[in-house]
Amino acid sequence: MLSREIVLAALNHEETERVPIAIGGSASKFYTSTTLELMKHYGIPEERIQYAAAGFKYITFSDELWEKMGIDVRYIYPDTHGEKLLEAQKNHGVFINKWGSKFTFRDDDGEHLNIEEDVVLPDATIEDLDKYKWPKPGPEILKGLKERAEKLKNDNRYAIGMYRPLEVGVFNTARYFLRGSVKFFEDMLLNKDFAIELLKRIRKVQEDYYIYLLKEVGEMVDIVDIEEDLGMQDRPMISPQLYRELIKPEHEKLISTIKKHAPQAKVLLHCDGSVKELIADFIDAGVDILNPIQVNAKGMELKTLKKEFGKNIIFAGAVDVQKPMMGSIEDVERCVKETIDIMAPGGGYLLGPSHNFSSNISYINIIAMVETARNYRFRK
């Protein structure tokens, strides 16, 4: 089977000859140093490294590397912020995003961020929202996007995922960029009319971006990313009741819009941390794939998740990057096999890391992870 066929089968909850491997998208990326180490290992010249805008920063990747490693999904990346973001990243500078909020690239490697919650609407009322200059998509976001999608579609070997166009989801945009975390938590409890209106307007902006992009590439993509980090290490940030009341309605509308413009695509929600209590609501809202499955967070035990939700949602990620990936090759192999044995039966699983690969994970261990996944056949 081709990579694309293996991925699509898994997305339809069908068992495949091996698990599909998804790296390069949401919470499954490398730091530049790791990309270069892997390219060197596989004999790919450094100058053939590729750059792509992915949320808060530019990332590095290599289609040649993905092919040599045997990765089954290829991502297309909307160029939301353009070269100004890349310049700030390379120079360890300050960047102001589409919402008017700034964040700083730290001086260590230019790839770590300080998100300062430089909020732009801390004291706004509902009436003030009409005065704010809401972001709008423009042609710059399409730079190279359709061409890359068409090339991948014509090649037809790989599943195609589209990275999200804006950094974070409706809830996180409100707290990171517009109100601040403390203020927005207060809004949700004490100023609900404002919170509802703010979330609605953010969702409409996100819809505008997805519609703008999917009109160009919607027929070609198999996976579309959205984001909403709602989990801490030991529990969700908000109660399931508050999620249902305030955020879930916006997720339902956004996901419905995405599926209208890309009806064949599966919607992937990036939501890390302890979110077991919210998964049933994610499914009800239309989420098809949950990523990245942080197995060390409370309640995120794989056997339980697979048993309770595995027939109704696809899991992407789940290979523990906090412990086994930091250990020996044997530790990595054992973890990958155990994860596959739990998650692969019945389909509905894309193998990947439980979060982005940190720069102190050995590239040798990453190779071991991928090679083990490609060669292992799960136990029923």
C-alpha positions as CSV (number, residue, x, y, z in Angstrom):
1,M,0.0,0.0,0.0
2,L,1.1,3.6,-0.7
3,S,1.6,5.9,2.3
4,R,-1.6,7.8,1.3
5,E,-3.6,4.5,1.2
6,I,-2.4,3.5,4.6
7,V,-3.3,6.9,6.1
8,L,-6.7,7.1,4.5
9,A,-7.5,3.5,5.7
10,A,-6.5,4.4,9.3
11,L,-8.6,7.6,9.1
12,N,-11.6,5.4,8.2
13,H,-10.9,3.1,11.2
14,E,-9.5,0.3,9.1
15,E,-6.6,-1.8,10.2
16,T,-3.5,-1.6,7.9
17,E,-0.4,-3.6,7.3
18,R,1.5,-1.1,9.5
19,V,0.6,2.0,11.4
20,P,0.8,5.3,9.4
21,I,3.4,7.8,10.6
22,A,2.6,11.5,10.9
23,I,5.4,13.9,11.6
24,G,5.8,17.6,10.5
25,G,2.3,18.8,11.5
26,S,0.8,19.8,14.8
27,A,2.9,19.0,17.8
28,S,5.2,16.8,15.8
29,K,8.0,19.1,14.6
30,F,11.7,19.3,14.9
31,Y,14.0,22.1,15.9
32,T,16.4,23.2,13.2
33,S,19.4,21.4,14.9
34,T,17.5,18.1,14.7
35,T,16.4,18.6,11.1
36,L,20.1,19.2,10.1
37,E,21.3,16.2,12.1
38,L,18.8,14.0,10.3
39,M,19.6,15.5,6.9
40,K,23.3,14.8,7.5
41,H,22.6,11.3,8.5
42,Y,20.7,10.6,5.3
43,G,23.1,12.4,3.1
44,I,20.9,15.4,2.2
45,P,22.9,18.6,1.6
46,E,22.2,21.3,4.3
47,E,21.3,23.9,1.6
48,R,18.2,21.8,0.7
49,I,16.6,22.5,4.0
50,Q,13.0,23.9,3.7
51,Y,11.3,26.6,5.8
52,A,7.6,27.0,6.5
53,A,5.5,29.2,8.7
54,A,3.8,27.1,11.4
55,G,1.9,29.1,14.0
56,F,4.2,31.2,16.2
57,K,7.3,30.6,14.2
58,Y,9.0,29.3,11.1
59,I,10.0,25.6,11.2
60,T,12.5,23.7,9.2
61,F,11.7,20.5,7.3
62,S,12.8,18.5,4.3
63,D,10.6,16.6,1.9
64,E,13.7,14.5,0.9
65,L,14.1,13.7,4.6
66,W,10.5,12.7,5.0
67,E,10.8,10.4,2.0
68,K,14.0,8.7,3.2
69,M,12.5,8.3,6.7
70,G,9.2,6.9,5.5
71,I,6.8,9.6,6.8
72,D,3.3,9.1,5.4
73,V,1.8,12.6,5.7
74,R,3.0,15.8,3.9
75,Y,1.9,19.2,5.2
76,I,1.2,22.4,3.4
77,Y,1.7,25.5,5.5
78,P,-0.2,28.8,5.1
79,D,2.3,31.7,5.1
80,T,0.3,33.9,7.5
81,H,3.1,36.2,8.7
82,G,5.6,36.1,5.9
83,E,9.3,37.1,6.0
84,K,8.9,39.6,8.9
85,L,8.4,36.6,11.2
86,L,11.4,34.8,9.8
87,E,13.5,37.9,10.2
88,A,12.5,38.3,13.8
89,Q,13.2,34.7,14.5
90,K,16.6,34.7,13.0
91,N,17.5,38.0,14.8
92,H,16.1,36.9,18.2
93,G,13.7,39.9,17.9
94,V,10.2,41.0,18.7
95,F,7.3,40.2,16.4
96,I,3.8,41.7,16.3
97,N,1.2,39.3,14.9
98,K,-2.1,39.8,13.1
99,W,-3.9,40.5,16.3
100,G,-1.5,43.3,17.2
101,S,0.1,41.3,20.1
102,K,3.8,40.9,20.4
103,F,6.1,38.0,21.4
104,T,9.8,37.7,21.6
105,F,12.2,35.1,20.3
106,R,14.7,34.3,23.1
107,D,18.5,34.6,22.5
108,D,19.3,30.9,23.0
109,D,18.5,29.5,19.6
110,G,15.9,31.8,18.1
111,E,13.3,29.1,18.1
112,H,12.0,29.4,21.7
113,L,9.4,32.0,22.4
114,N,8.4,34.3,25.2
115,I,4.7,34.8,24.8
116,E,4.2,38.0,26.8
117,E,0.4,38.2,26.8
118,D,0.8,41.7,25.3
119,V,-2.9,42.0,25.1
120,V,-4.7,44.5,22.9
121,L,-8.2,44.6,24.4
122,P,-7.7,44.3,28.2
123,D,-10.4,46.8,29.1
124,A,-12.7,46.5,26.1
125,T,-16.5,46.4,26.3
126,I,-18.8,44.8,23.7
127,E,-19.2,48.2,22.1
128,D,-15.4,48.5,21.8
129,L,-15.2,45.4,19.7
130,D,-16.6,47.2,16.7
131,K,-13.6,49.6,16.8
132,Y,-11.0,46.9,16.8
133,K,-9.3,46.1,13.5
134,W,-10.0,42.4,13.1
135,P,-7.5,40.4,11.1
136,K,-8.4,39.5,7.5
137,P,-6.7,37.0,5.2
138,G,-4.9,38.3,2.1
139,P,-3.1,36.8,-1.0
140,E,0.2,36.6,0.9
141,I,-1.1,33.7,2.9
142,L,-1.4,31.7,-0.3
143,K,2.3,32.0,-1.2
144,G,3.4,28.7,-2.6
145,L,0.5,26.9,-0.9
146,K,-1.6,25.8,-3.9
147,E,1.5,24.9,-5.9
148,R,2.7,22.6,-3.1
149,A,-0.7,21.1,-2.7
150,E,-1.0,20.4,-6.4
151,K,2.4,18.9,-6.6
152,L,1.6,16.5,-3.7
153,K,-1.8,15.7,-5.1
154,N,-0.4,14.9,-8.5
155,D,2.3,12.7,-6.9
156,N,-0.5,10.9,-5.0
157,R,1.8,9.0,-2.7
158,Y,1.1,10.8,0.5
159,A,-1.8,12.1,2.5
160,I,-1.9,15.9,2.6
161,G,-2.5,17.9,5.8
162,M,-3.0,21.6,6.0
163,Y,-1.5,23.4,9.0
164,R,-3.7,26.0,10.7
165,P,-3.4,29.5,9.4
166,L,-3.5,31.3,12.8
167,E,-1.4,30.5,15.9
168,V,-4.1,29.3,18.2
169,G,-7.8,28.7,18.6
170,V,-10.7,30.9,19.7
171,F,-10.2,30.4,23.5
172,N,-6.4,30.8,23.3
173,T,-6.6,33.8,21.0
174,A,-8.8,35.5,23.6
175,R,-6.5,34.8,26.5
176,Y,-3.1,35.1,24.8
177,F,-3.6,38.1,22.5
178,L,-6.8,40.0,23.3
179,R,-7.6,39.9,27.1
180,G,-5.0,38.0,29.0
181,S,-5.5,34.7,30.8
182,V,-6.7,36.0,34.2
183,K,-9.0,38.6,32.6
184,F,-10.6,36.1,30.2
185,F,-11.2,33.5,32.9
186,E,-13.0,36.3,34.8
187,D,-14.9,37.1,31.6
188,M,-16.1,33.6,31.3
189,L,-17.4,33.5,34.8
190,L,-18.5,37.1,35.5
191,N,-18.9,38.8,32.1
192,K,-20.3,36.0,30.0
193,D,-22.1,38.2,27.4
194,F,-18.7,39.8,26.6
195,A,-16.9,36.4,26.5
196,I,-19.6,35.0,24.2
197,E,-19.3,37.9,21.8
198,L,-15.5,37.9,21.8
199,L,-15.3,34.2,21.1
200,K,-17.9,34.6,18.3
201,R,-15.9,37.3,16.6
202,I,-12.6,35.4,16.9
203,R,-14.3,32.3,15.4
204,K,-15.6,34.4,12.5
205,V,-12.0,35.6,11.8
206,Q,-10.8,32.0,11.9
207,E,-13.6,31.0,9.5
208,D,-12.5,33.7,7.1
209,Y,-9.0,32.4,7.0
210,Y,-10.0,28.8,6.5
211,I,-12.5,29.7,3.8
212,Y,-9.9,31.8,2.0
213,L,-7.5,28.9,2.0
214,L,-9.8,26.0,1.4
215,K,-11.3,27.7,-1.7
216,E,-7.8,27.2,-3.2
217,V,-6.8,23.8,-1.7
218,G,-9.8,22.3,-0.1
219,E,-10.3,19.6,-2.7
220,M,-6.7,18.4,-2.2
221,V,-6.3,18.1,1.6
222,D,-7.0,15.0,3.7
223,I,-6.4,16.6,7.1
224,V,-7.1,20.1,8.4
225,D,-5.6,21.3,11.6
226,I,-7.3,23.5,14.3
227,E,-5.9,24.3,17.7
228,E,-7.3,24.8,21.3
229,D,-5.0,23.9,24.2
230,L,-7.4,23.3,27.0
231,G,-5.4,20.9,29.2
232,M,-3.1,21.2,32.2
233,Q,-1.0,18.4,33.5
234,D,-3.7,17.2,35.9
235,R,-7.0,18.5,34.6
236,P,-8.6,20.7,31.9
237,M,-8.2,24.4,32.3
238,I,-12.0,24.9,32.4
239,S,-14.8,22.6,33.4
240,P,-16.7,20.5,30.8
241,Q,-19.8,22.6,31.6
242,L,-18.0,25.8,30.8
243,Y,-16.6,24.3,27.6
244,R,-20.0,23.2,26.5
245,E,-21.5,26.6,27.2
246,L,-18.9,29.0,25.7
247,I,-16.4,27.3,23.5
248,K,-18.0,24.2,22.1
249,P,-20.6,26.2,20.1
250,E,-17.7,28.1,18.3
251,H,-15.9,24.8,17.6
252,E,-19.0,23.3,16.1
253,K,-19.5,26.3,13.8
254,L,-15.8,26.4,12.8
255,I,-15.6,22.7,12.1
256,S,-18.8,22.8,10.1
257,T,-17.4,25.6,8.0
258,I,-14.2,23.6,7.3
259,K,-16.1,20.5,6.4
260,K,-18.3,22.5,4.0
261,H,-15.2,23.6,2.1
262,A,-13.3,20.4,2.4
263,P,-15.9,17.7,2.9
264,Q,-13.5,14.8,2.4
265,A,-11.0,16.1,5.0
266,K,-10.8,15.0,8.6
267,V,-10.5,17.8,11.2
268,L,-7.6,17.4,13.6
269,L,-7.7,19.2,16.9
270,H,-4.5,20.0,18.7
271,C,-5.3,19.9,22.4
272,D,-2.6,18.7,24.7
273,G,-2.6,18.0,28.4
274,S,-5.2,16.3,30.5
275,V,-8.4,16.5,28.5
276,K,-10.1,13.1,28.8
277,E,-13.1,14.8,30.4
278,L,-13.6,16.8,27.2
279,I,-13.1,14.2,24.5
280,A,-16.8,13.2,24.2
281,D,-17.6,16.8,23.6
282,F,-14.8,17.2,21.0
283,I,-16.4,14.2,19.2
284,D,-19.8,15.8,19.4
285,A,-18.5,19.1,18.1
286,G,-17.2,17.3,14.9
287,V,-13.5,16.7,15.8
288,D,-12.2,13.7,13.8
289,I,-8.6,13.5,15.1
290,L,-7.2,14.4,18.5
291,N,-3.5,15.3,18.8
292,P,-1.0,14.9,20.5
293,I,-2.1,12.6,23.3
294,Q,0.2,13.5,26.2
295,V,0.4,10.2,27.9
296,N,2.0,11.5,31.1
297,A,-0.9,13.8,31.8
298,K,-3.6,12.7,34.3
299,G,-6.3,10.5,32.7
300,M,-4.6,10.1,29.4
301,E,-3.8,6.4,29.7
302,L,-3.8,4.9,26.2
303,K,-5.8,1.7,27.0
304,T,-8.6,3.7,28.6
305,L,-8.7,6.3,25.8
306,K,-8.7,3.6,23.1
307,K,-11.4,1.6,24.9
308,E,-13.7,4.5,25.6
309,F,-13.3,6.7,22.5
310,G,-11.4,4.7,19.9
311,K,-14.4,3.9,17.7
312,N,-15.4,7.5,17.4
313,I,-12.2,9.5,17.1
314,I,-8.7,9.0,15.6
315,F,-5.7,9.5,17.8
316,A,-2.5,11.1,16.5
317,G,0.7,11.1,18.5
318,A,1.0,9.2,21.8
319,V,4.6,8.1,21.6
320,D,6.0,9.4,24.9
321,V,8.7,12.1,24.3
322,Q,9.2,12.9,28.0
323,K,10.8,9.6,29.1
324,P,11.4,6.7,26.5
325,M,12.5,9.1,23.7
326,M,15.1,10.4,26.1
327,G,16.4,7.0,26.9
328,S,18.1,4.2,25.0
329,I,17.2,2.8,21.6
330,E,15.7,-0.2,23.4
331,D,13.5,2.1,25.4
332,V,12.3,3.8,22.3
333,E,11.6,0.4,20.5
334,R,9.7,-0.9,23.6
335,C,7.6,2.3,23.9
336,V,6.7,2.3,20.2
337,K,5.7,-1.4,20.1
338,E,3.6,-1.0,23.3
339,T,1.9,2.1,21.9
340,I,1.1,0.4,18.6
341,D,-0.2,-2.7,20.3
342,I,-2.7,-0.6,22.2
343,M,-3.7,2.0,19.6
344,A,-3.5,0.2,16.2
345,P,-6.2,-2.5,16.5
346,G,-9.3,-1.3,14.7
347,G,-7.5,1.5,12.9
348,G,-8.0,5.1,13.9
349,Y,-4.4,5.8,14.8
350,L,-1.6,7.9,13.3
351,L,1.7,7.4,15.1
352,G,3.7,10.4,16.2
353,P,5.2,12.0,19.2
354,S,3.2,13.0,22.3
355,H,4.5,16.6,21.6
356,N,7.1,18.3,19.5
357,F,10.5,16.7,19.6
358,S,12.7,18.7,21.9
359,S,16.2,19.6,20.8
360,N,17.7,17.3,23.4
361,I,16.1,14.1,22.0
362,S,18.8,12.3,20.0
363,Y,18.1,12.1,16.3
364,I,19.2,8.4,16.5
365,N,16.2,7.8,18.8
366,I,13.9,9.5,16.3
367,I,15.2,7.2,13.6
368,A,14.6,4.3,15.9
369,M,11.1,5.4,16.6
370,V,10.2,5.7,12.9
371,E,11.9,2.5,11.8
372,T,10.3,0.5,14.6
373,A,6.9,1.8,13.6
374,R,7.5,0.9,10.0
375,N,8.6,-2.6,10.7
376,Y,6.4,-3.6,13.6
377,R,3.2,-5.6,13.2
378,F,0.9,-5.1,16.1
379,R,-0.4,-7.9,18.3
380,K,-4.1,-8.5,18.4
